[in-house]
Amino acid sequence: MEKVKLGSNIFIPMPVTLLGINIGGKANFMALGWVSRLNSTPPLIGAAINKLHYSFEGIEENETFSINIPSKDMVKETDYCGLVSGRESDKSKLFNVFYGKLETAPMIEECPLTMECKLVDIHEMPSNELLIGEIMESYIGKDYLKGDVPDIKKIAPLLLTMPDNNYWTLGENIGKAWDAGKELKLEGDENEYI
């Protein structure tokens, strides 16, 4: 396969989430694609936002936030939360808002999966701030479970691709993680699988 250069500012498909924060006692939500799980114990999640965003004020004020995973059925509401600022628009009116044990991390009832997080650290980067939060609790609608684990097909999360700026949903399951590669064995490979 012939390769061509794309430059260094390349993006990978990203999960689309809604960041929930309280600002002055009022819930606000921001569309957010730069999110990733960072650690297992304690369960840490990272979210990168520009400190010029209105939402950053709520992070500093309360040191809590939520990560809400919208389904494909919520694409319009999710996109709207990325188009307007909470300074001028009350985006909480789009959703049924609830709070968990942290009491200052607003979550969205319509989102299949939500997580309330306590801020652990803010890592300053050149154009964004990396928020590192500990997931204090997660909530899922019963209809989105398969047994006692989240069912990714039922959740139907959104993905974002850039620079074409498109939303996508998941496709088919093509293999089991930490299992699909076991049939491969390189010559001279004496290692056991982890």
N, C-alpha and C positions, 0 to 999 in steps of 0.2 A: 504494500500500500504506500503510495507516494504521500509524503507529509509536506504541508505548507506552513509557513510561519503566520501566527495570529497576533503576535505581540505579547507583552507581559500582562496587560490589564484584561485578563480573561476571566469569565465567570463560569461556575458549574451550576447545574440545576440545584435550586434551593427550595427548602420547604417554605411555604407561605404561612405565616402565623399572624396573630393579632396580639400585640403587646398591650397589656392592661395596666394602667397606673391611676392613682388618685392624685388630683391636683387641687389643692384648696378644698378638700373634702368632696370632690366631684369626680366621678369615673370618666376616664378618657381612654380611647383605643387608637392604636397606630398600626398600620400594616407593616410587617417586618419580615424580610426574607433572610437576613443574615443571622441565623440561629443554629446552634449545634450543642449537643450533649458533650460535656468536657471531662467528666469524671464519674466513676460509679459509686464509690463510697468515700466521702459523702456524695450524694447525687447532685452534681453541678451542671449548670447549663450556661451557655454564653450567648449573648445577644449584642450585636454591634449597632449602635445608632449614633447619629451626629448630635453633638451636644447643643446645636442650635435648634433642634426639634423641641417643641413645646413639652413633649413627653418627658424630656430629660429633667425638667423642673420637678416633676412628680417623683422621679427616682431619687433625686437629692432630698426632697422633702420627707419622704416616708421610708426610704431604703427597702421598699418592697415592690414587686411587680408580678404580673401573671403572663404566662404564655398560653394562648388559646389556639387550638388547631381547628380551623374552619373546614367544613366539608365542601365538596365541589358545588353544592347547592347554595353556598354562601359567597360565590365569586363576586357578585355585584356589591354586596355590603363590604366585603373585604377590600375590594379595589377602591371604593369610596373612602374608606378609612386611610388610604394612602394618597388620596387626591386633595383632601382638605385638612386644615389645621384645627386642632382642638381649641385654639385661641378664638376662632370665629364660629365654630360649629360644635354643637353638642352631639357627638357621635354616639354617646351612650343611648340615645333615643332609638337607635337601630336595633337594640338588643334587650333581652331580659338579663339584667345584671345581678350577680350574686357574689357573696363574700364567704371566705372560709375562715380558718382559725387565725390568719394574720390580720384580718379585718381592714387592711388598707390595700389589698391587691384585688381589684375588681376582675371578675371572670364572667364569661359569656355563656349563658345557659344553652343557647342554640349550638354552640361548638361541641362536637362529639367528645373532645378531650381537652382538659384544661389543667394547668399547673400553677400553683401559687408559690412564689419564690421570695426568699429573703436575700437582699443584696449582700454579697460577701466582699466584693472588690470592684473597683472600676480601673481598668487598664487604659491609660491614655495612648491613643495612636495618632498618626498624623492628621487624619480627617474624621475619625470616628472615636467613640468611646466603647470599649468592650466591657459590657456589664457581665459580671460573673455572679450568678445567683445559685443558692442552694434550694433545690426543690423540697419544699416543706410538706406538700401534699398534692396529690393529683386526683382528678375527678373525671369519670367517664359515664356517659349515658348507658344504661343497662343494655339497650338495643345494639350497642356497638361492641359488645363482648362476644367472643367465641370461647365458651367455657368460662375461664376466669382471666383471660388475656385479651387485650385489645385486638379487634379484627380490622386489619388495615383496609380490606376491601369495603367493609361497612362504613368505616370512617371516611373513606374517599378523600384524602387530603389533597390540597392544591400544591403544585410545584411551580416555580417561576424560573424562566430562562431569560438570560440577558446576553447580548445586547438586543435581541429581537423583541424583548419585553412581552412574553406570552405566558399565559397560565396553562398548566397541563394537569392531568390526573394520572394515577398509576395505571400501568398495564397489567399483564399477566404475571403470575409467579413463575419464575424460570429455574428455581433451584433453592435448596436449603443451605443457609449460611453455615460455615464450618463443616460442610459435608460434601458439597458439590465437587470440590477439588480433590477428594480422597482417591478418586480413580486414577489420578495422574501420579506418576512416580518417575522422577528424573533418574537417569543413569548414575549410579554411584550414590544415590540418596539413601542414607542410613537413618535419617531422622524419624522419630516417631511423631505422629500428629499431636498437636496441642489441644 
